[in-house]
Amino acid sequence: MTSRREIDDEVALREASLADAARELAAGELAADAFAAIEARERRALAELVARRSALGAAPEVRAPRRRVRRARWLVVGLAALVLALAIVLWSSLVPRQAGTSITGSLSLGRAQRITQLLTEAEGDVAAANDVAALAAYQQVLALDARNVVALTQSGWLDFSAGSADHDAALVALGVSTLRRAITVAPRDPAPRLYYAIAASSTPGNVALARREFRVFLALSPSPAQRAVAAAYLRALGLTR
């Protein structure tokens, strides 16, 4: 059973996510439609959390070992497999840089350790197909470091995949917008380009964009694992030699 403390923690996270989105909208870093999708998602989640907290009433809280809440998977099997493959590729490509440190600067040791812990938890959640839990962990990372490339890329891909599976255009747009932000933060990193190129190739009418982004991806000296993930898309787009 979820404890009151866990609910309070998630409420704080959702409120922080809303505040961050509002700041990014005001700064021109987030499109209005993407902000609207974030706001709708977070307010729905907050309403559910408040209802769950009210349902606990005045009953004494039973202290139990803290554990992550596992929820139903979002994505179809094919997308889930691709999420896992991309997560492994992205994680391995960023190992040389200290996890929890943004590409443009350093963080305090405490924040860096917390980010490392969250990224590790999210990686495990993706491997177990617990995409909702993984997304929540990535959102916590972004609350600590809004320019964390791993969290931007993974959360963007998870939103895009979920939106594609559910035919939710707003969620697809949010995922694409987040992937673009990851590219803006790390333009020379092949991992966000790979995700963005796959998203483009999976969206009708974006073949030219997909080819262009895959060419940029190939020019950034991707790892063999990244090339393996991209191989089928490169063949389909006629970009193999």
PyMOL commands that set and color helices and strands:
alter all, ss='L'
color gray80, all
select helices_A, chain A and resi 4-26+32-56+77-93+109-127+131-144+149-166+169-185+190-201+207-219+224-236
alter helices_A, ss='H'
color red, helices_A
deselect
rebuild
show_as cartoon
